[in-house]
Amino acid sequence: ALAHTKTYFEWDYDGAVIAYEKANELNPNNGWNHYHYAWHLHLHDRLEEAIIEHKKAQDLDPLRPGHIAWLGLFYLEKGDTAKARQQVDRALRINDRFPPAHYVLGELYLQQENYDSAIVHFQKGYEIAGECIAHFKKGDLARGQQILNKMKSTPSNSLKAWNMAAVYAAIDSVDQFFEYAFYDPPFWATPWFRKMVKNPKIINDPRYKQFMDKMNLTMPEEYKPPR
């Protein structure tokens, strides 16, 4: 619990490592500890180690679909779509309505530019931001804007801000991304914009360095320092 808090809410990553290691010392068979440590490693560009740690969680708790489906997202980042799909299919065999499995499948189809299939699975995964992005990528700007307007009309909270920032990053709206990225209080997954955002216009904007500094994170590899 301490490692979880330091990773997602306090952004004390060195302290989190101490807590993860202490938890493993006390009980190396706690699957949740390995699962959250995997995401900590992923955030800090240690993808291969994150996959190994995630597999430990899966081995210890093999019927928990989250320990299976989310590993698929790591394989997607690695570029191994076959293994990503294998993980998703395993999770769906356990629970064919498991939202994260449909979300990961939506991301897979989005990568493949199969936008109609991506939309179907984002809807099944209750991922309104993913659905909105898929419509924009498909070229259906009217439907994408309609969903975006619906998102805007909901009461403000950290999850809404995170979803809005994700959409604006994907559709090249730099100022709007920062408007929502700096929302306070932040959503627990806000640090992972460091991994999600690939738009060079955003990454090389001075506000992005401020954003990373706020969360005690280094700049991503895509960053090009000014000469």
ChimeraX attribute file (.defattr): number of C-alpha atoms within 10 A of each C-alpha:
attribute: neighborCount
match mode: 1-to-1
recipient: residues
	/A:1	13
	/A:2	12
	/A:3	25
	/A:4	18
	/A:5	15
	/A:6	17
	/A:7	26
	/A:8	22
	/A:9	17
	/A:10	15
	/A:11	18
	/A:12	16
	/A:13	19
	/A:14	11
	/A:15	15
	/A:16	22
	/A:17	17
	/A:18	13
	/A:19	21
	/A:20	21
	/A:21	16
	/A:22	13
	/A:23	18
	/A:24	15
	/A:25	10
	/A:26	10
	/A:27	11
	/A:28	14
	/A:29	16
	/A:30	15
	/A:31	23
	/A:32	18
	/A:33	23
	/A:34	26
	/A:35	23
	/A:36	21
	/A:37	25
	/A:38	25
	/A:39	22
	/A:40	23
	/A:41	19
	/A:42	18
	/A:43	20
	/A:44	16
	/A:45	14
	/A:46	13
	/A:47	19
	/A:48	15
	/A:49	14
	/A:50	24
	/A:51	22
	/A:52	15
	/A:53	22
	/A:54	26
	/A:55	20
	/A:56	22
	/A:57	26
	/A:58	22
	/A:59	14
	/A:60	16
	/A:61	17
	/A:62	15
	/A:63	14
	/A:64	15
	/A:65	24
	/A:66	20
	/A:67	24
	/A:68	28
	/A:69	28
	/A:70	22
	/A:71	29
	/A:72	29
	/A:73	26
	/A:74	23
	/A:75	20
	/A:76	20
	/A:77	14
	/A:78	14
	/A:79	13
	/A:80	13
	/A:81	19
	/A:82	12
	/A:83	17
	/A:84	24
	/A:85	20
	/A:86	16
	/A:87	23
	/A:88	27
	/A:89	19
	/A:90	16
	/A:91	26
	/A:92	19
	/A:93	11
	/A:94	13
	/A:95	14
	/A:96	14
	/A:97	13
	/A:98	18
	/A:99	21
	/A:100	24
	/A:101	31
	/A:102	26
	/A:103	27
	/A:104	26
	/A:105	27
	/A:106	28
	/A:107	25
	/A:108	25
	/A:109	21
	/A:110	22
	/A:111	14
	/A:112	12
	/A:113	14
	/A:114	16
	/A:115	22
	/A:116	16
	/A:117	18
	/A:118	27
	/A:119	25
	/A:120	17
	/A:121	25
	/A:122	28
	/A:123	19
	/A:124	19
	/A:125	21
	/A:126	14
	/A:127	18
	/A:128	20
	/A:129	23
	/A:130	24
	/A:131	30
	/A:132	29
	/A:133	27
	/A:134	30
	/A:135	21
	/A:136	19
	/A:137	17
	/A:138	16
	/A:139	12
	/A:140	13
	/A:141	15
	/A:142	11
	/A:143	15
	/A:144	21
	/A:145	15
	/A:146	13
	/A:147	18
	/A:148	20
	/A:149	11
	/A:150	11
	/A:151	18
	/A:152	14
	/A:153	10
	/A:154	9
	/A:155	7
	/A:156	11
	/A:157	13
	/A:158	19
	/A:159	16
	/A:160	19
	/A:161	23
	/A:162	22
	/A:163	24
	/A:164	22
	/A:165	26
	/A:166	22
	/A:167	23
	/A:168	21
	/A:169	24
	/A:170	21
	/A:171	14
	/A:172	14
	/A:173	15
	/A:174	18
	/A:175	15
	/A:176	14
	/A:177	22
	/A:178	18
	/A:179	13
	/A:180	19
	/A:181	25
	/A:182	18
	/A:183	18
	/A:184	10
	/A:185	11
	/A:186	18
	/A:187	18
	/A:188	16
	/A:189	13
	/A:190	22
	/A:191	22
	/A:192	15
	/A:193	17
	/A:194	21
	/A:195	14
	/A:196	14
	/A:197	16
	/A:198	16
	/A:199	16
	/A:200	12
	/A:201	13
	/A:202	20
	/A:203	22
	/A:204	16
	/A:205	14
	/A:206	11
	/A:207	15
	/A:208	18
	/A:209	17
	/A:210	14
	/A:211	19
	/A:212	17
	/A:213	12
	/A:214	12
	/A:215	17
	/A:216	14
	/A:217	18
	/A:218	11
	/A:219	18
	/A:220	17
	/A:221	11
	/A:222	12
	/A:223	17
	/A:224	11
	/A:225	8
	/A:226	6
	/A:227	3
